[in-house]
Amino acid sequence: MAVHITDSAKETEKLGEKIAKKLLGRIFALTGELGNGKTTFVKGFARGLGIKKRVISPSFVYIRPYAIRHKLYTNLYHIDLYRLEKPSDVKGLGLEEIWSNPYNIVIIEWAEKIKKILPKERVEIYFQYLDKNKRKITIEQ
């Protein structure tokens, strides 16, 4: 377990970039209240994978794919389940197919909503609000 304290959105983004470059795993489950820095972290994570496109939260479409150039992986799937009302609502989204493809990196915001169906092999990242700009980010492998 690693605990990081970030003092700004920029630091949260840089932590995401650093984690992407280390690539601690292939599936990342992000948990935390609204406004705690999950999407900001994902922006940095995508940049760390070399994605130049603007990264926005897919909360209305659930999933945004990004092509990446990596020696092992070809896609980053950014999944945001904020609007998900019940776990069964994910049927038809093809999540199992996405994360079972060994060439995909998957990062899921609001992962706690589907905890029972998440793959066991994942990196859990918890976001906690400390004050206006400060966040506690805990990473468990």
N, C-alpha and C positions, 0 to 999 in steps of 0.2 A: 504494500500500500504506500502511495506517495500522496502527500498533502501539499498543495500549492495555495498561496495567498496572492491574489492579483489586486492591484490598486487602481486599475483603470480598464476600460473596455479594450484599449490597445494592448495591455499586458495579457488579458484573457485571450485575445486573438493570437498574440505571439506564443502563448502556451499551446494553443491548438496547432499552430504551425510546427512547433517543436515536437509535439506528440506524433504528428503525421510523419515527420522525418524519421523518428525512431521506429514508427510502425510497430507498436507493442502487440498488435493483433490484427484481425481482419474485420471483426464486428465490434462496434462501440455502442454501448447503451448509455445514453445521457438521461439523467434524472435531476429534477430541481423545479422549484416554483417558477411561475411566469416572471420574466424579467431578470433572471439570475445569470444570464450570460451564455446559455446553450447555443443560440444561433451565432453569437459573436465568436464563440470557440470554433464552431463549424466553419465559419469564414476563414479563420486562420488555418484550420486543418486542411481545407481545400487548397489554400495557397501553398501549404507545405507539400502538397502532392503535385504542385505545378499547375493548378487550375487557374487560368487567367480570367475566366468569365465571372461576372458578378454573381455572388451566391446570395440567394434570398430564401427565406423560409418557405418550404412547400406546404404550409399548414392548410391551404385550400385545395391542393391537389394531392396531398400526402407524400408524394415521391418525386424527387428531381434527380435524374441521372446526369453524371458528368463523365466524359471520356478523360482518361488519364494516360500518361506515358510512364510506365513503371516496368521494371524488368519482370515482375510477377503478376501485376494486376492491370486490368484494362478499363475498369469503371469504378467511380465512387457513386454510391447511392445515398442521397441525403433524404431521410424519412422523418417526417414531423407528424406525430400522432395527437397533437393538441386537441383537434376537433373530434377525435374518436370517442364515441359515447360508451360503447361496450366492446370487449375483445372480439366478439364474433363479427363485428363490422369490418375487420381486416380481411375476411374471406373475399376472394376475388381480386385482392391487390397483388397477389403473387409474391408475398414477402418470403415465404419458405424457398421459393425458386430463386429469388434474388440472393438471399444469404447462403444458400447451399452451393451457388456457383463459386468455385475456388478462385476465379479471376476478378471477383467483386470485393470491394471494400464497402462496408455498410456502416453508416452512422445514424443512429435513431434518437431523435428528441422525444421526450415523454415515453421512454421505453418501459417505464413501470406499468403502463397501461396494458402491455402484452407480455409481462414478465413470464407467465406460464408457458408461452410458446417460443420464447427466445432460445437460441442455441446456448448450450452450456458453455461452449468455448467463446467467451466474449470478454471485453474490457468494460468494466462498469465505471462510469464517471459521474460523480455526484456534485452538484452545484448548490452552494449555500450563500445566501445574501448576508453580508456582515454590516455594510452600510452603503451609502449612496453609490460609491464607486468600488468598494472592496468586496471581493468574493473569495470564498474558500472552495477550492476544487480538489476533490479527493478521487484518486485513480486507483482502482483495484483490478488486478489481473486474475 
